[in-house]
Amino acid sequence: MSPATNATSSTGAGAASGVSNLPVHARVSLYGYIPTEWICILFITLFAVSTLLHIAQAIYTRLWWLLGTAALAGIAEILGWSARLWSSISPRALNPFLMQITTTILAPTPLIAASFIILGQIIKRLGQQYSRLDAMWYTIIFCSCDIIALVVQAVGGAKASAAVQNGRNADPGGHIMLGGIIFQLIAVSVYLLLATEFLFRYYLDKPVRRAGVASPPKTNALDRGVKLMIFGLALEGIFILIRSIYRTIELHDGWTGRIISTQVYFNVLDGAMIVLAMFTLNFFHPGFLLGKADTWNGSDDGSVSELSEEKKKKKVSPHPITSV
């Protein structure tokens, strides 16, 4: 074996030993497998298409917050899967391995924040008296939880990456990342439970409290667009929940565990789930189902239907005819 080959082997083995002394079958790659090239290309393409759609849709509907949520999540996923593609070509390279650890674990966080914002808007329209929290507090509380989870996961990812680079045990950083994922899983679970309770109370007309302002009639508030948006949010929530549960089990199993070193689990339970969540939001888009930015801005009092009718009347109102 040539000196260059020995040097490469020692570098790969040294990096691998940094990830909790990976077993012999994992020494060929830091992942415990070599990422499949065509699968990486497929996910990069899918995330790129969805992200471009989100950017175009955000501009068209003027819902600019979607650029910092859904579009940002897509960009982070593209970076993560590009790193995995790099690893499929250079399986022993350390930089792409570290890059994909951080980006793929953090990427869904902004996407989750988009769901929190949309739910708050639906609550405004259907009646805040059916919700345990005001619509504004849904956005404040759950987006704050999202930011906390993001910071914790980022700190853990940075600590794990530094450990791998220095040939140390990456488990402490992994435990911090696990804490962030568990916190995020709890936040998503509570969000889904509160959303479910809100919908049940709305359908059964069982308010939590008296309405502070007049609510729109149910026949007007729960139109086809709102129904489709609720379905889309539920579907997206299921995909994100599956991914969060997988990531929790994966990190709990450890860097040397069977789950983290099995490629198909990651491809299906992480990559595919987030792709489906991204495209779900493309198809069930809040800008098309709930209206563009001006409609959102006019829905603070829950009187979207009345506002729309008033605008229509203004548009059809003829100009006064002056007699000669």
Helices and strands as residue ranges (DSSP letters): H 3-18, G 24-26, H 37-61, G 64-66, I 67-71, H 72-89, H 94-106, H 108-126, G 128-130, H 135-165, H 171-204, H 218-221, H 224-253, H 263-266, I 267-272, H 273-283, H 286-289, H 293-297, H 304-316
